[in-house]
């Protein structure tokens, strides 16, 4: 597989993220916000290979910088949901934007999702409603033979500031922009929610994904795009683990098409239920057999169950924002 295709797949993997539903009652807004179309894919591929990809959300002081984000990703971040909790038209994952905004005085980074909600309403005319339905899911549980993963080592203490010396650099945060650099026959992803993630080509054309620090909830989020229904963490395990997954290239391609059609190539089909197009449908046979095996090698198991799933349903949204 050409290197630029592999790194585009890695970029789509780096977009995996999510959190629980939530919205504060007060409506806050950015003091000012600029929205521009993101660079074309040809430039993105060059940025990936050079390790200078402008991707993800970075907050420094009052400056909020969001790179290469689709409307789907903006909605997911604004309403603090997981991808499978978004029901929306397929096209909202195609167009991507760069956003530069300023926080108003007295506000905090924790209020950025609310301000994104206001930006989406004001600039993209977003209208949504909430829904909750019981649907088929995969429960991520501990296997009968126990775990085969190691816990991640504790984070080193942040050095205290010395009054006579330089101020120590800030600790890395989950919402920092993602950095991808080429490393031998693969790549290293840093700045994401799962610690450092090393991607290398494995045997039989598979991709080996090594995550240094991932919670079981995050692991469920990583697995969901590969499956035909959402994966829900029911392990009751706390803390973070070192996780290695062997990902078949065909399933990587299917996932990349699902998450970001443009990254996987022109003409790719729309995204499926596991990647946020809407609630998963019942399937007579589970898909992703090799993914079931990959999970079992971790000492975990995926079980078919029914569970209520809350979602955000997009009723209306414009393809282009109003002018800056």
C-alpha positions in Angstrom: 0.0 0.0 0.0 1.4 3.5 -0.9 2.7 5.4 2.1 0.4 8.4 1.6 -2.7 6.1 1.7 -1.5 4.5 4.9 -0.9 7.9 6.6 -4.3 9.1 5.5 -5.8 6.0 7.3 -3.7 6.9 10.3 -5.1 10.5 10.2 -8.6 9.2 10.2 -7.8 6.9 13.2 -6.5 10.0 15.0 -10.0 11.5 14.8 -11.5 8.9 17.0 -12.8 10.5 20.2 -16.0 11.2 22.2 -17.6 11.7 25.6 -21.0 11.5 27.4 -24.0 13.6 26.4 -24.1 17.0 28.2 -25.0 20.6 27.7 -25.1 23.5 30.2 -28.2 25.7 30.4 -26.4 29.0 29.6 -25.6 29.8 26.0 -22.1 31.1 25.6 -20.3 32.4 22.5 -16.8 33.0 21.3 -15.8 36.7 21.3 -14.8 36.3 17.7 -14.4 33.3 15.4 -13.0 32.8 11.9 -14.1 29.8 9.8 -12.2 28.8 6.6 -12.3 25.7 4.4 -9.5 23.4 5.3 -6.7 22.8 2.8 -7.3 20.2 0.0 -6.4 16.6 0.6 -3.3 16.9 -1.5 -1.8 19.4 1.0 -3.1 17.3 4.0 -1.2 14.3 2.7 2.0 16.4 2.5 1.4 17.7 6.1 1.0 14.1 7.4 4.2 12.9 5.8 6.1 16.0 7.1 4.7 15.6 10.6 3.0 19.0 10.5 -0.6 18.0 10.3 -3.0 20.8 11.5 -5.5 18.5 13.1 -7.6 18.5 16.3 -8.3 21.2 18.9 -5.7 23.3 20.6 -6.5 25.8 23.4 -3.7 28.1 24.5 -4.8 31.0 26.8 -7.8 32.7 25.1 -6.9 31.2 21.6 -8.9 28.2 20.3 -7.4 26.6 17.2 -9.4 23.8 15.5 -7.8 22.1 12.4 -9.3 20.0 9.6 -12.6 19.4 11.4 -15.8 18.2 9.6 -19.2 19.4 10.7 -19.8 16.0 12.2 -16.7 16.3 14.4 -17.7 19.8 15.4 -21.1 18.6 16.5 -19.6 15.7 18.3 -17.2 18.0 20.2 -19.9 20.7 20.8 -22.4 18.3 22.3 -19.9 16.0 24.0 -21.2 12.8 22.4 -19.6 9.8 20.8 -19.7 9.3 17.0 -22.4 6.6 17.1 -24.6 9.1 19.0 -24.9 11.4 16.0 -27.7 10.9 13.5 -27.1 13.2 10.5 -26.8 13.3 6.6 -23.7 11.6 5.2 -22.3 14.8 3.6 -21.5 16.4 7.0 -18.3 14.3 7.2 -17.0 15.5 3.8 -16.4 19.2 4.0 -13.7 20.2 6.5 -12.9 23.5 8.2 -10.2 25.4 10.1 -11.5 27.5 12.9 -9.6 30.2 14.9 -11.6 31.7 17.8 -11.0 33.8 20.9 -12.5 33.1 24.3 -14.2 36.0 26.0 -12.7 37.4 29.2 -13.5 35.4 32.3 -14.3 32.2 30.4 -12.5 28.9 30.6 -11.5 26.0 28.3 -14.3 23.9 29.8 -16.9 26.2 28.2 -15.5 25.7 24.7 -18.1 23.0 23.8 -21.0 25.4 24.7 -19.4 28.1 22.5 -19.1 25.6 19.7 -22.8 24.9 20.0 -23.5 28.7 19.6 -21.1 28.9 16.6 -22.8 26.0 14.9 -26.2 27.5 15.5 -25.2 31.0 14.4 -22.9 30.3 11.5 -24.2 26.9 10.2 -27.8 27.3 11.2 -27.8 24.0 13.1 -31.0 22.7 14.5 -31.1 19.4 16.5 -33.2 17.4 18.8 -32.4 14.7 21.3 -33.6 11.1 21.1 -33.1 7.9 23.1 -33.8 4.4 21.8 -32.9 0.9 22.8 -30.7 -0.7 20.1 -28.3 -3.5 19.5 -24.8 -2.9 20.9 -21.7 -4.9 21.7 -20.8 -4.9 25.4 -17.0 -4.9 26.0 -16.5 -7.2 29.0 -13.5 -9.1 30.5 -13.0 -12.6 29.1 -13.3 -15.8 31.1 -9.5 -16.3 31.2 -8.8 -12.8 32.5 -7.0 -9.8 31.1 -3.9 -10.1 29.0 -3.0 -6.3 29.0 -0.6 -4.4 31.2 -1.7 -1.3 33.1 0.0 1.9 31.9 2.7 3.3 34.2 1.6 6.4 36.3 2.3 9.8 34.8 5.5 11.5 36.1 4.9 14.4 38.5 4.9 17.8 36.8 8.0 19.7 38.1 7.2 22.6 40.3 8.1 26.1 39.1 11.4 27.5 40.4 11.2 31.2 41.3 14.7 31.6 40.0 14.4 29.4 37.0 12.2 28.9 33.9 8.6 27.9 34.1 8.2 24.2 33.3 6.2 23.4 30.1 2.5 22.7 30.5 1.5 19.0 30.6 0.1 17.5 27.5 -3.7 17.6 27.4 -6.2 15.3 25.6 -7.6 18.2 23.5 -4.2 19.2 22.1 -3.8 19.1 18.4 -2.7 15.7 17.0 0.9 15.4 15.8 1.8 12.6 13.3 5.3 11.9 12.3 6.8 9.2 10.1 8.8 6.7 12.0 10.5 3.9 10.1 7.9 1.8 8.4 5.0 3.4 10.2 4.1 6.5 12.2 3.8 7.9 15.7 0.6 9.8 16.7 0.9 12.1 19.8 -1.4 14.6 21.3 -4.5 12.4 21.1 -6.6 11.0 24.0 -4.9 7.5 23.9 -1.4 8.5 24.8 1.3 7.9 22.2 0.0 5.6 19.4 2.5 3.8 17.2 1.2 2.5 13.9 3.3 -0.1 12.0 2.7 -2.5 9.2 2.2 -6.0 10.5 2.1 -9.4 8.9 -0.3 -10.2 6.0 -0.9 -6.6 5.3 -2.3 -5.8 8.7 -1.7 -2.6 10.7 -0.3 -2.9 14.2 -1.7 -0.2 16.5 0.1 0.2 19.9 -1.6 2.6 22.4 0.4 3.5 25.5 -2.4 4.8 27.7 -6.1 3.9 26.9 -9.1 3.5 29.2 -11.6 0.9 28.5 -14.2 3.6 27.5 -11.7 4.9 25.0 -11.0 1.4 23.7 -14.7 0.9 23.1 -14.7 4.2 21.1 -11.7 2.9 19.0 -13.4 -0.4 18.3 -16.8 1.1 17.4 -16.0 2.3 13.8 -14.9 -1.3 12.9 -18.2 -2.9 14.0 -21.8 -2.9 12.8 -23.1 -1.5 16.0 -21.7 0.7 18.9 -19.3 -0.8 21.4 -20.1 0.0 25.1 -17.6 -0.4 27.9 -19.1 -2.7 30.5 -15.8 -4.1 31.9 -15.9 -2.0 35.1 -12.2 -1.6 34.8 -10.7 1.6 36.0 -7.4 3.2 34.9 -5.5 3.0 31.7 -3.9 0.1 29.9 -1.2 -0.6 27.2 -3.2 -2.0 24.3 -1.9 -3.5 21.0 -4.4 -4.3 18.2 -3.7 -6.1 14.9 -6.0 -4.3 12.4 -6.6 -6.0 9.0 -6.0 -3.6 6.2 -9.4 -4.3 4.6 -11.1 -3.3 7.9 -8.9 -0.2 8.1 -10.0 0.8 4.6 -13.7 0.3 5.5 -13.3 2.3 8.7 -11.5 5.1 7.0 -14.2 5.3 4.3 -16.8 5.3 7.1 -15.1 8.1 9.2 -13.9 10.4 6.5 -14.7 9.5 2.9 -12.2 12.0 1.4 -9.3 10.6 3.4 -9.9 7.1 2.1 -10.2 8.2 -1.6 -12.7 9.8 -3.9 -16.0 8.0 -4.4 -15.9 6.2 -1.0 -19.3 5.2 0.3 -21.1 7.0 3.1 -20.4 6.1 6.7 -22.1 3.3 8.5 -24.0 2.9 11.7 -20.9 2.1 13.8 -19.3 5.4 12.7 -22.0 7.8 13.6 -24.5 7.9 10.7 -27.3 6.8 13.0 -28.3 4.0 15.3 -27.0 0.6 14.4 -29.4 -1.9 12.9 -29.8 -5.5 14.0 -27.6 -7.9 12.1 -28.2 -11.6 11.6 -24.4 -12.2 11.9 -21.9 -10.0 13.6 -19.4 -8.3 11.3 -15.7 -7.9 11.9 -14.8 -11.4 12.9 -11.1 -10.6 12.9 -11.8 -7.7 15.3 -13.5 -10.1 17.7 -10.3 -12.2 17.6 -8.2 -9.1 18.2 -10.3 -8.2 21.2 -10.0 -11.7 22.6 -6.2 -11.6 22.4 -6.5 -8.7 25.0 -8.4 -10.9 27.4 -11.6 -9.1 26.6 -14.8 -10.1 24.8 -17.6 -8.5 22.8 -21.1 -9.7 23.6 -24.3 -8.8 21.7 -26.8 -7.0 24.0 -29.6 -4.4 23.9 -29.1 -1.0 25.6 -30.7 2.4 25.5 -28.5 4.9 23.5 -29.0 8.6 23.6 -28.4 10.5 20.4 -28.3 14.0 18.8 -30.4 14.1 15.6 -29.6 16.9 13.1 -32.8 18.4 11.7 -31.1 21.2 9.7 -27.6 22.4 9.0 -26.0 24.5 6.2 -23.1 23.2 4.2 -21.2 26.5 4.3 -21.0 29.0 7.2 -22.1 32.6 7.1 -19.2 35.0 6.3 -16.6 35.9 8.9 
